[in-house]
Amino acid sequence: MTRPKIIGLTGSIGMGKSTVAAMFAEAGIPVFDADAEVRAMQGPGGELVPAIEAAFPGSTGPDGVDRERLGALVFADKAALARLEAIVHPAVAAKRAAFLEQHHAKPAVVFDIPLLFERGGHEAVDTIVVVSAPEAVQRARVLARPGMTPEKFAHIFGLQLHDTHKRDRAHHVIDTGTSLDDTRAQVAALIAAL
């Protein structure tokens, strides 16, 4: 059975990856959003809620996983984070496989995966697209988010492969440090090239 070309879309926090993913979707290319899948599985009635509650008592409620409370439990604890990932990652992999099956006849699909390099996902895609912007733009975008602090940003920044390393390993780079129209043009040109 043939399968679509898999485009691995990644980029560090605040680089505009979600915006670029939406542009791919607008162009008719199905997008698998790993973060959105996790949010759904951790939301009210989500399939991961019981396992997360069992592993991290008090981290869930009627609205599903309390992301802030869970985040505090795993924030600086590598062992706790590994326990959480052991629950979440296999479930995401199963959703991704089902997505690929559903869109098997499409010429291409996008896997929107924030930690593509950090978790080894780059080995499962055909081409890698890194979304990037100047560090000052990235910092301003992230610090404008509700509840974000310079400390949280520094922690997240430290968990992610530096942007220059991602750019070096990319097949294509989309620069979002410009206008939306320019970014949209870059995405259209990339789709045409692929």
N, C-alpha and C positions, 0 to 999 in steps of 0.2 A: 504494500500500500504506500502510495506517495504521501508526503506530508508537506505542509507549507514551510517556506523559509522562515526560520525563527530569528527575529531581531531582538537582541537583548538590549533593553533601554535602561541606562543607569545614570547616576549622577549624585553627587553629595547633597546633603541637606541645603535647601535654599537655592539650588541651581536652576529651578524651573522645569524639573522633570515631569511633573504632573501636567503642566501647561503643554509641553511637547507631546506627551502621551495623548492628551485630548486632541491635538492636531492630527496625530496618526489616526485616531478613531474617526474624526470628522472626514478624513480622506478615505474611509471605508476599510481600514485595516483593523481587524479585531485586536483589542488590547486586554491582556491578562494583567490586572493590577494586584500584585501580591499584597500590598498594604490594605487595599479595600477588602480583599478576601479575609484577611486576618481580622479586620474590624467587624465584618459580618459574623465570622465564627465566634467572636468574643462578645458580640452584642446580645440583646435580650433574646433568650432562648437559643443562643448560639451553641453549636455542637461541641465547642472546646471549653465552655464555661464549667461543666462539672469536673473535668480533669484539672483545670487551673485552680478551681476552688480546693480540690483535694490536695494539690501540691502546695498551694499558697493560701491557707485558711484565712478567711476574712477579706479576700481580694475581689470578691464578686458580690453582686446584689441584684435587685430586680431589673436593673438596666444592663445586666451582664457583667463583664469584667470592669472593675473600677481601674481604669488605665493609670490614673495618678497613684492610687494606692499600690497597684502591682509594680508600677515603675519604681516607687520608693523601695520596694522589697528587693528588686533585682538591680537597681541603679549601679551600685559599686560592688556587687557580689557576683563574681564570675561563675561560681558554682550554681547559684540560684538562676542566673541567666541561662546557663547550660541546661538546667532542668526545664525551664520554660521553653527553650528552643526545641528540646526533645519532644515536647507536646505539640508545638506549633508547626515546626518544619515538615514533618511527615504529612500533616493534614493539608498544608499548602501544596506540597508536591502532588498529592492526590487530586486536588482541585485543578492544578495546572495540567495534569495528564487528561482530565476530563475535558478541559477547555480545548486542548489540542485535538482531541478526538472529535469534538463538536465542530471544529473549524478545519477539519482535515482537507477539505476541498479548496480552501482559500490559497491564493498564491503566497501570502505572507501573513504572519501574526507577530504581535509585539508582546514580549514578556517584560513588563515594567517591574524591575527588581532593584530596590535601592542598594542592597548589599551584594550585587552581582559578583564582584571580584572577591569580597571578603568571605563569602560563603561557598565559593567554588562554582557558582551557577554559570559563569562564563564558558565552562566546558560543555554546556548543554545547548548553546545557541550557535547559529551560523554566522552572525555578524553582530558586532558590538557597537552601539551608539552611545556615546557619553555626552550628557548635557552639562555644559560648563558656563561659568560666568566669572568675572574678576572677583577676587576674594572680598573686596570692599562691598560689592553689590550683594554677594552671598550673605555676608555678615548683616548688612542692613535689612535684607529680606527676612532672615531668620529672627533677628531681634525684634522685628515688628509683629511677630506672631504672639497671640494671647498666651500668657503664662510662661513665655520663654525668658530665661535669664542668661546673662553672659556665662555663668557657671554651667548651666545645662547645655548651652551651645558648645562650650569648650569640651564638655564630656562627650557629646555626640560627635563633634568634629574629631576627637581623639580615637573614636571607635571606627571611623571610616578611613579607607585608603585615601591618601591625599589626592586632590584633584589632578595634579601634574602626573602622578603615576597612572591614574585612570585614563587621562588623555593619551599617555604614551602607549597604553594597551588597547586603545580604541581603534576600530576600523574607520569610524566616522565620528566627528565632533560637531555638535550643534551649539553654537555660541548664543546664549540668551542674555548677554550683557548689552544687547542692542534693543531695537524696538520689536514689538510683537509682530508687526508686518514682516520685518527682516527675518525673525525666527520662523514664521510661517513659510516664507520663501525658501529658507534653508531646508525645512522639512519636506516641502514639495519637490525640491531638487533631489533630495536624498531618495525619496520614494521613486522618482523617475529613474534614478541611477540604479536602484535595486531591482 
